[in-house]
Amino acid sequence: MSIRVSPIGKDLAEKGPSRPVSTAEERVMRAAIRLARRGIGTTHPNPRVGALVLRDGEVVGRGFHARAGEPHAEARALEEAGGRARGGTLVSTLEPCAHQGRTPPCVDAILGSGIRRVVLGMRDPNPLVDGRGVGALRAAGVEVIEGVLNASCRDLNLPYLKFLATGLPWVTLKSMVSLDGRVASESGDSRGMGGAAEVKLCHRLRAGQDAVLVGIGTVLADDPELTVRLVRGRNPLRIVLDSHLRVPPGSRLVQSAARVPLLVATVSEDRCLTDALVRRGVRVWRFERDATGRVPLRPLFKRLAEEGELSILVEGGPTVHTALLREGLADRVAIGLAPLILGGTKAPTWTRDLGRARLDEALEVDSLVMRRVGRDLWIEGSLRTAGGRGV
Ligand SMILES: NC(=O)c1ccc[n+]([C@@H]2O[C@H](COP(=O)([O-])OP(=O)(O)OC[C@H]3O[C@@H](n4cnc5c(N)ncnc54)[C@H](OP(=O)(O)O)[C@@H]3O)[C@@H](O)[C@H]2O)c1
């Protein structure tokens, strides 16, 4: 996908709705957000959208966007409502499109249905839409109310919004650590650090992401498969950072490459190793080495985002997490805390040198959420410097 990168219009961000809305309409917007969430993990590179049609206070149509190329949420809700949409209200988490894409413009469907009032969570900053949908509706005499539950509607689409603002994917760093912050024991063991519920949660997280990424260090130490097995859901694209193509042909990742997509990012020019991987169904992307001789992260992430991989879960070791934090490419952290104390002088912690010696230079994490997951604790939050903050 290639979309012109434009700054996000902040005009409506965090403002209230443009006109008074009824609590019923807010309630319906909440339902639209819940519907939109059903598209998490499958809509990429399109946004997650939910919509409902109201007639005389009753919901007569529901829709969400499931997959690029399939009908948009508004079109599905209007189809379900049929003739009952006439004179009614459409509530949608995102501005409807007014252009012909892989599906017809939603604005045409709305105008054709006889809808009188449209209640929206946010404008779509995609330059192909950005105000055109709202403009076309108003020009046709439809009342449009914007900004209802705006912050929640934006939260639905942080990867999409970050991509449009920066051209980069939304990146979550995930790590399982002991109470003393170690990701592995001195002998390098880390498998089994998380309890059964944490492992299941990790599979659920994967299913909601476009891609999951590790460094070759994790592949060599743990031989992970990085698939979704313990919950229902699709497998994300699996990515390995591997400067010298050391990924073993017998690893679980390579062995499963014909079934679940695997991408190896490298700086190696070794044709023999490359061909051997390609023969096994692995995609190999070669880059010019970065200043440290490794895979350059920013060009890799830009290319991934352009190909529609807008959300990436990083399940690597300390080297990859540290590199992403140092380059300002991480947006969110998700840390599992196991009730274990490992100690040791060589047992690794989940980050290494971030080049920040003083307390007032520490990276800050906002909006912390903490919960119990089986025998473990789970802590998530967004980095204050995250690309998504201005989004
Ligand atoms: N508890 C947990 O959640 C958890 C999760 C994962 C791993 N671990 C543990 O962590 C340890 C492995 O740590 P690790 O740091 O070696 O693993 P890692 O961060 O997954 O892999 C690091 C390797 O990635 C490669 N790489 C390529 N380009 C890079 C770039 N731009 N920036 C950074 N790395 C790049 C480098 O090797 P090349 O230059 O040769 O390509 C580097 O050595 C193991 O003990 C494992 O069990 C624990």
The ligand as an SDF file (V2000), in Angstrom:
LIG
                    3D

 48 52  0  0  0  0  0  0  0  0999 V2000
   11.7030  -13.5380   28.7190 N   0  0  0  0  0  0  0  0  0  0  0  0
   11.3950  -13.1320   27.4880 C   0  0  0  0  0  0  0  0  0  0  0  0
   10.3290  -12.5780   27.2570 O   0  0  0  0  0  0  0  0  0  0  0  0
   12.3660  -13.3690   26.3830 C   0  0  0  0  0  0  0  0  0  0  0  0
   11.9710  -13.1460   25.0510 C   0  0  0  0  0  0  0  0  0  0  0  0
   12.9010  -13.3250   24.0390 C   0  0  0  0  0  0  0  0  0  0  0  0
   14.1940  -13.7160   24.3530 C   0  0  0  0  0  0  0  0  0  0  0  0
   14.5370  -13.9400   25.6470 N   0  0  0  0  0  0  0  0  0  0  0  0
   15.9000  -14.3390   26.0020 C   0  0  0  0  0  0  0  0  0  0  0  0
   16.8040  -13.3490   25.5430 O   0  0  0  0  0  0  0  0  0  0  0  0
   18.0320  -13.9670   25.2090 C   0  0  0  0  0  0  0  0  0  0  0  0
   18.4050  -13.5860   23.7740 C   0  0  0  0  0  0  0  0  0  0  0  0
   18.6660  -12.2160   23.7800 O   0  0  0  0  0  0  0  0  0  0  0  0
   19.1900  -11.4530   22.5080 P   0  0  0  0  0  0  0  0  0  0  0  0
   19.3180  -10.0260   22.8800 O   0  0  0  0  0  0  0  0  0  0  0  0
   20.3770  -12.1530   21.9430 O   0  0  0  0  0  0  0  0  0  0  0  0
   18.0030  -11.7020   21.4650 O   0  0  0  0  0  0  0  0  0  0  0  0
   17.3460  -10.7800   20.3580 P   0  0  0  0  0  0  0  0  0  0  0  0
   17.3090   -9.3780   20.8140 O   0  0  0  0  0  0  0  0  0  0  0  0
   16.0600  -11.4030   19.9800 O   0  0  0  0  0  0  0  0  0  0  0  0
   18.3460  -10.9170   19.1170 O   0  0  0  0  0  0  0  0  0  0  0  0
   19.4510  -10.0780   19.0070 C   0  0  0  0  0  0  0  0  0  0  0  0
   20.1340  -10.2560   17.6720 C   0  0  0  0  0  0  0  0  0  0  0  0
   19.3240   -9.7240   16.6090 O   0  0  0  0  0  0  0  0  0  0  0  0
   20.1990   -9.4080   15.5400 C   0  0  0  0  0  0  0  0  0  0  0  0
   19.9210   -8.0950   14.9520 N   0  0  0  0  0  0  0  0  0  0  0  0
   19.9430   -7.8240   13.6270 C   0  0  0  0  0  0  0  0  0  0  0  0
   19.7350   -6.5430   13.4030 N   0  0  0  0  0  0  0  0  0  0  0  0
   19.5730   -5.9540   14.5970 C   0  0  0  0  0  0  0  0  0  0  0  0
   19.3520   -4.6190   14.9920 C   0  0  0  0  0  0  0  0  0  0  0  0
   19.2240   -3.6150   14.1280 N   0  0  0  0  0  0  0  0  0  0  0  0
   19.2540   -4.3440   16.3050 N   0  0  0  0  0  0  0  0  0  0  0  0
   19.3530   -5.3240   17.2160 C   0  0  0  0  0  0  0  0  0  0  0  0
   19.5730   -6.6290   16.9140 N   0  0  0  0  0  0  0  0  0  0  0  0
   19.6820   -6.9430   15.6010 C   0  0  0  0  0  0  0  0  0  0  0  0
   21.6180   -9.3640   16.0970 C   0  0  0  0  0  0  0  0  0  0  0  0
   22.3360  -10.5120   15.6580 O   0  0  0  0  0  0  0  0  0  0  0  0
   22.9830  -10.4780   14.1700 P   0  0  0  0  0  0  0  0  0  0  0  0
   23.7170   -9.1610   14.0720 O   0  0  0  0  0  0  0  0  0  0  0  0
   23.8560  -11.6610   14.0930 O   0  0  0  0  0  0  0  0  0  0  0  0
   21.8450  -10.5420   13.2420 O   0  0  0  0  0  0  0  0  0  0  0  0
   21.4100   -9.4650   17.6010 C   0  0  0  0  0  0  0  0  0  0  0  0
   22.4490  -10.0860   18.2760 O   0  0  0  0  0  0  0  0  0  0  0  0
   17.8420  -15.4560   25.3670 C   0  0  0  0  0  0  0  0  0  0  0  0
   18.3380  -15.8660   26.6130 O   0  0  0  0  0  0  0  0  0  0  0  0
   16.3570  -15.6150   25.3270 C   0  0  0  0  0  0  0  0  0  0  0  0
   15.9350  -16.7660   26.0300 O   0  0  0  0  0  0  0  0  0  0  0  0
   13.6680  -13.7850   26.6650 C   0  0  0  0  0  0  0  0  0  0  0  0
  1  2  1  0
  2  3  2  0
  2  4  1  0
  4  5  1  0
  4 48  2  0
  5  6  2  0
  6  7  1  0
  7  8  2  0
  8  9  1  0
  8 48  1  0
  9 10  1  0
  9 46  1  0
 10 11  1  0
 11 12  1  0
 11 44  1  0
 12 13  1  0
 13 14  1  0
 14 15  2  0
 14 16  1  0
 14 17  1  0
 17 18  1  0
 18 19  2  0
 18 20  1  0
 18 21  1  0
 21 22  1  0
 22 23  1  0
 23 24  1  0
 23 42  1  0
 24 25  1  0
 25 26  1  0
 25 36  1  0
 26 27  1  0
 26 35  1  0
 27 28  2  0
 28 29  1  0
 29 30  1  0
 29 35  2  0
 30 31  1  0
 30 32  2  0
 32 33  1  0
 33 34  2  0
 34 35  1  0
 36 37  1  0
 36 42  1  0
 37 38  1  0
 38 39  2  0
 38 40  1  0
 38 41  1  0
 42 43  1  0
 44 45  1  0
 44 46  1  0
 46 47  1  0
M  CHG  2   8   1  16  -1
M  END
$$$$
